[in-house]
């Protein structure tokens, strides 16, 4: 199989390459094409991949570097999108400008997520049309954020051949299953019930041999407090909800605390990552010997500081060692490819159109919920309704997502303002207008809305 990665110079690409090297399947990916507009970053990542391959006992994977999209995509079987339009400099704006106006600045949530989407959606739609033209049989697996909006924007272009993935539900499920007392030998057999939008969903069940483990976990405050989400939200709030929320819901449930922590932080998340990655990309020759170790050192620093301000707002706690492995989306992508190409069924939480599964949003709305993936493609699985306490929030954020997509397609500044003003984390129409003015003045890639 041939796999093309868009954003092939991205920091997390070596996680995908390592997963491909570790894949024992005889029908594994044999050619990895890395596409990026930044040639030096491509070479830096390629150096890590070369050292990974040299250390591996598995057959090597051909890795080729591309700055021409047609060359990278034509004839490929799967495309993995991991682009970050505007880079970390753009993310820094997404985080800093909202904070200046007294609202949360985060890369996928709230005003920052809307800014990120407005500069990303025109790019991914152009890429989607090129993929449809150059590789009409290829599947696009998108990790590009904001994942739900990107998937919904691409669905009219690529139809059934696009799916959005996220590693947050996987990490939450792994921690919750372990806290439920399930032995390691049985953890892979637990089926996750999960529903919501990307970065706005809830675990609603943990099914093992016909028994739901979630009620027992929710009744045990000590068990709830033993893993990351329990410490982040507090066992008492989780018990009040009756469901396990995705970590990003901390911004909605503890808005004042999260905002205060962001304001008191010495640097934004983007600034922290930029500084960390200088030790990898910023050396005189990033493709020189030792690239893998430099990359791994940066990766560990990144994982250790993940959601640091939210953890600070929750009382300050360190991440567990098991949560520092990174990735998760790499294994999801691998499962999707094998399921489709070799008809090996997999049950995965994915971003796909609702297709009648929940009644609180329409059928075309992209939700994050379990699907069955096999040789026939991707079929949405039946799932319970969105929890009653979350229906209004999901509907409001879905409206914001769709308004943002409309704004990007039409180049309409008024729609962009409406999207910002209607987001639940933006508390004033006036603030939304001033915030948008600053975004359009300062963020590269938003010129089309001026």
Secondary structure, DSSP 4 states (H G I P E B T S, - for coil): -EEEEETTTSTTHHHHHHHHHH---TT---EEEEE-S-HHHHHHHHHHHHHHHHH-SSPP-EEEEES-HHHHHTT-SEEEE---TTHHHHHHHHHHHHHHTTS---SSSHHHHHHHHHHHHHHHHHHHHHHHHH-TTPEEEE-PSSHHHHHHHHHHHHGGGEEE--SHHHHHHHHHHHHTT--GGGGGGPEEEEEEETTEEEEEEEEETTEE-HHHHHT-HHHHTTSHHHHHH-HHHHHHHSSEE-GGGHHHHTHHHHHHHHHH-SS-HHHHHHHHHHHHHTSTTTTSTTHHHHHHHHHHHHHHTTTHHHHHHTT--PPPGGGGS--SHHHHHHHHHHHHHH---EEEEEEEE-TTS-SSS-TTSEEEEEEEEETTEEEEPP-PPPPHHHHHHHHHHHHHHHHHHHHHHHT-HHHHHHHHHHSTT---HHHHHHHHHHHHHHSTT-GGG-
